[in-house]
């Protein structure tokens, strides 16, 4: 990954719907270069395309970021299980005081 890849990722983080042409203009490269770079970033799993919902528009009135400590041998399985629960939007493995962080949306 180089400076151009980082620039492309940064631009997509600001506007996930930015066109290849707009990214190319802002990065001062050709649209083909952006298209090839994006394909490689996705194929090599540096980035992935996801849709994030607006919890309030979906009727949820509260959100929580939950830090979880678990047995080190079960971290990956528990994170995967949590991510499958209906009220949880995502769960990720981390380092530090907590092994897993999970984002939950719910009604109060």
Secondary structure, 3 states (H helix, E strand, C coil): CCHHHHHHHHHHHHCCCCCHHHHHHHHCCCHHHHHHHHHHHHHCCCCCCCCCCCCCCCCCCEEEEEEECCCHHHHHHHHHHHHCCCCEEEEEECCCCCCEEEEEEECC
